[in-house]
């Protein structure tokens, strides 16, 4: 039971962090959608990557296909083109990589 609660808590925290990063970045790029769109983008991205990785396994092909699917999701959610969705996704990827690298070390060794 404790591992289910821990997994759920980790998922919710990761979703909140992803949502905040997505919201800040798309707002920076001039999009006016609400924070609920950012939550939806984070959830859809999670579902896309989970499904593709479960079907194809971990690897470059799965990452590429999931990335294209997420670009399509960003295009639909924010009504933007390929180039803008690619730039936004790239910036989101860079920022989340930095946050993922820094954030676990903020609390010290666990």
MOTA-V369201 format. One record per residue. N is the residue number from 1. RES is the residue in one letter. D_FIRST is the distance of its C-alpha to the first C-alpha in whole Angstrom. Layout:
# MOTA-V369201
n=N res=RES d_first=D_FIRST
n=N res=RES d_first=D_FIRST
This chain:
# MOTA-V369201
n=1 res=X d_first=0
n=2 res=X d_first=4
n=3 res=X d_first=5
n=4 res=X d_first=5
n=5 res=X d_first=6
n=6 res=X d_first=9
n=7 res=X d_first=10
n=8 res=X d_first=11
n=9 res=X d_first=12
n=10 res=X d_first=14
n=11 res=X d_first=15
n=12 res=X d_first=17
n=13 res=X d_first=18
n=14 res=X d_first=20
n=15 res=X d_first=21
n=16 res=X d_first=23
n=17 res=X d_first=24
n=18 res=X d_first=26
n=19 res=X d_first=27
n=20 res=X d_first=29
n=21 res=X d_first=30
n=22 res=X d_first=31
n=23 res=X d_first=33
n=24 res=X d_first=35
n=25 res=X d_first=36
n=26 res=X d_first=37
n=27 res=X d_first=39
n=28 res=X d_first=41
n=29 res=X d_first=42
n=30 res=X d_first=43
n=31 res=X d_first=41
n=32 res=X d_first=41
n=33 res=X d_first=38
n=34 res=X d_first=35
n=35 res=X d_first=32
n=36 res=X d_first=30
n=37 res=X d_first=32
n=38 res=X d_first=30
n=39 res=X d_first=27
n=40 res=X d_first=28
n=41 res=X d_first=29
n=42 res=X d_first=26
n=43 res=X d_first=24
n=44 res=X d_first=27
n=45 res=X d_first=27
n=46 res=X d_first=23
n=47 res=X d_first=23
n=48 res=X d_first=27
n=49 res=X d_first=26
n=50 res=X d_first=22
n=51 res=X d_first=25
n=52 res=X d_first=28
n=53 res=X d_first=26
n=54 res=X d_first=24
n=55 res=X d_first=27
n=56 res=X d_first=29
n=57 res=X d_first=27
n=58 res=X d_first=27
n=59 res=X d_first=31
n=60 res=X d_first=34
n=61 res=X d_first=35
n=62 res=X d_first=31
n=63 res=X d_first=31
n=64 res=X d_first=35
n=65 res=X d_first=34
n=66 res=X d_first=31
n=67 res=X d_first=33
n=68 res=X d_first=36
n=69 res=X d_first=34
n=70 res=X d_first=32
n=71 res=X d_first=36
n=72 res=X d_first=37
n=73 res=X d_first=34
n=74 res=X d_first=35
n=75 res=X d_first=39
n=76 res=X d_first=38
n=77 res=X d_first=36
n=78 res=X d_first=38
n=79 res=X d_first=41
n=80 res=X d_first=42
n=81 res=X d_first=44
n=82 res=X d_first=43
n=83 res=X d_first=44
n=84 res=X d_first=43
n=85 res=X d_first=39
n=86 res=X d_first=40
n=87 res=X d_first=41
n=88 res=X d_first=38
n=89 res=X d_first=35
n=90 res=X d_first=37
n=91 res=X d_first=37
n=92 res=X d_first=33
n=93 res=X d_first=32
n=94 res=X d_first=34
n=95 res=X d_first=33
n=96 res=X d_first=29
n=97 res=X d_first=30
n=98 res=X d_first=32
n=99 res=X d_first=29
n=100 res=X d_first=26
n=101 res=X d_first=28
n=102 res=X d_first=29
n=103 res=X d_first=26
n=104 res=X d_first=24
n=105 res=X d_first=27
n=106 res=X d_first=27
n=107 res=X d_first=25
n=108 res=X d_first=26
n=109 res=X d_first=24
n=110 res=X d_first=21
